[in-house]
Amino acid sequence: MSNLKGGKRNKWYLILGILFLVYGAYRLYDHLTAEVTDNFGAILAVGFIIFGIYDLFRYFRKV
């Protein structure tokens, strides 16, 4: 399965990857600086970061 359509890369992988990575990093930073925290927030933030990295990997991988 190729991530190229008509010779172009799917830009949604790039856009969503950057958005998920930035949002996850913000959530993790906010979670680490908060006085009262829960584990679910940290797990959710790490999940956003991992999914953002995966989307960026899908955009930049070689065909």
N, C-alpha and C positions, 0 to 999 in steps of 0.2 A: 504494500500500500504506500502510495507516494504522498508527500505533503505538498507537492507542486500541482498547481492547476494552470494549464496552459503556459508553462514555463515560469510562473510567478509563485512565490512563497505565500502561504496563507498568513496574512497580516494579523488575523485575529489571535493566532497563537502568540505573537509578539505582544500585542496590546494586552491581552488577558494575562500573559505571563508577568509583564511589568506591573500591572495593577494588583495581581494577587501577591506578588513579592513585596511591593511597597505597603500594601494593606496589612499583610502578615507581619512585616517588620515593625510597623507602627503599633499593632496590637501587642506584639511581644514586648516592645519597649514600654508601652503603657502598663502592661501586666507586671513587668519587672520593677517599675518605679512606684507602683501602687502600694499602699500600706496594707490593705486587706485584699487577698487574692484567693483564687480557687484554681484547682488543677485543670478544669475543663477549659478555661480561657487560654491557658498556655498550650494545651494540646491543640486547640482550634487554631491558634496563631501559627504554630509549627506546621499544621496541616496546610494552611494558606501558603506558607513559604515553600513547602515541598511541592505543592501543586503549581506554584508560579515557576519554580525551577524546572519542573517537568514540561510545562508549556514552552518555556524558552528553549529547552533541549529539543522539543519537537520542531521548533521554528528553525534552529540553527543546525540540525543534524544534516549530514551529507546524504544525498540520495544515491 
